[in-house]
Amino acid sequence: MRIREFPAELASRLKVAYAVRNVDLTLPGLTLVDECAPRAGHILAARVDAIGHHNWLELSTGRKAAIYPGDEILLAFGERYAPDQYESRIPDVLGTSVDLVAAGGVAGEVLSRHGDMRPPTRLEPIGILADREGTPVDLRRFSVLAPFGLGDHPPVVCVVGTSMNAGKSTTAASVIRGLSRSGRRVAGIKITGTGAGGDPWMFRDSGAVVAADFTDGGYPTTAGVPVPELAELAQTLYHHAAAHDVDAVVMEIADGILQSETSALLEFPLVRELVDGVVLAAADAAGARYGAQHLRALGLPVIAASGRLTQSQLAIREAVAGMDAPVYTPNELAAPEVAAEILAMAGVSRARRAGVLELGEAA
């Protein structure tokens, strides 16, 4: 392994991606290494070699910056599982090129892609960020989450989807908007996904007093991360949000209920203990009906549905005919009275769960 200086001139030229926005490039003793095995969370300085699907990079500020061959960028290694975009892994060794697999700043090696996706933008590695001894620096070192001790435990409305692009983020933002309009202090958190600023910005724009996601904990993506580790991250994000004196937390879980990490998280005790009510985002009526049955079989309380299916009145009627939960459009969820009803239903679910626990303890 070769250890090289990390020159200040390079640091000043780098376009820093959203996923690595919290990295402190002024830390003393930073070096660059190559000829090593990359790991998830390793921070990569790279030069754009050939433009493919992504011709822009989301910067630390949230701005979409155009990129050109020869540009030098800072991003992080991570896996990606996106049926509508790329499936990628982390290469075994740092070779002569890697792929830009997400515009938020994720590097990897593409294994498969959706038919609408062009080949990925190619990058030439400059080196992996390391300390003066040549040990790669993990992105988790720059976590900004503060899991304080809690007094109150605000209720959690969890938004999950039947698939990618089912309308999860819009659903979550609509619930946040409605609760905020009802006079409540709301937090929005996203515990899984691929690093990008769109959802946290949307949560803030909708009225969240605090918005955070997994990248704040030092994870560029969550694909391939062990589920117990993700569950602990979810707890940390919840505690971080609750410490801001909020009345409710809206928690989004990315991808669909059949995605491996999402499926396992929904069954994991630490996460199930957090969830007081589920709003299911579905692309169509069949997905809504199947998704509700699937989640309830896991013991999760589905209290409402929304998502892309609400673009069609026929689809809404088909979904309602096979569910015992209401279906709301995003505009309806953003109404104070509807959002307050969602929160009240989550509160009822929490009380019932507490009652079951008390009975179990008494027995």
Secondary structure as GFF3:
##gff-version 3
##sequence-region A 1 363
A	DSSP	beta_strand	2	5	.	.	.	ID=ss1
A	DSSP	alpha_helix	8	13	.	.	.	ID=ss2
A	DSSP	beta_strand	15	16	.	.	.	ID=ss3
A	DSSP	three_ten_helix	18	20	.	.	.	ID=ss4
A	DSSP	beta_strand	31	34	.	.	.	ID=ss5
A	DSSP	beta_strand	43	50	.	.	.	ID=ss6
A	DSSP	beta_strand	56	58	.	.	.	ID=ss7
A	DSSP	beta_strand	64	66	.	.	.	ID=ss8
A	DSSP	beta_strand	72	77	.	.	.	ID=ss9
A	DSSP	beta_strand	80	81	.	.	.	ID=ss10
A	DSSP	beta_strand	86	89	.	.	.	ID=ss11
A	DSSP	beta_strand	98	102	.	.	.	ID=ss12
A	DSSP	beta_strand	106	113	.	.	.	ID=ss13
A	DSSP	beta_strand	121	130	.	.	.	ID=ss14
A	DSSP	three_ten_helix	139	142	.	.	.	ID=ss15
A	DSSP	beta_strand	156	161	.	.	.	ID=ss16
A	DSSP	alpha_helix	168	181	.	.	.	ID=ss17
A	DSSP	beta_strand	186	190	.	.	.	ID=ss18
A	DSSP	alpha_helix	198	205	.	.	.	ID=ss19
A	DSSP	beta_strand	210	213	.	.	.	ID=ss20
A	DSSP	three_ten_helix	214	217	.	.	.	ID=ss21
A	DSSP	alpha_helix	227	242	.	.	.	ID=ss22
A	DSSP	beta_strand	248	256	.	.	.	ID=ss23
A	DSSP	alpha_helix	260	267	.	.	.	ID=ss24
A	DSSP	alpha_helix	269	274	.	.	.	ID=ss25
A	DSSP	beta_strand	277	281	.	.	.	ID=ss26
A	DSSP	alpha_helix	285	297	.	.	.	ID=ss27
A	DSSP	beta_strand	302	306	.	.	.	ID=ss28
A	DSSP	three_ten_helix	308	311	.	.	.	ID=ss29
A	DSSP	alpha_helix	313	321	.	.	.	ID=ss30
A	DSSP	alpha_helix	330	333	.	.	.	ID=ss31
A	DSSP	alpha_helix	336	362	.	.	.	ID=ss32
###
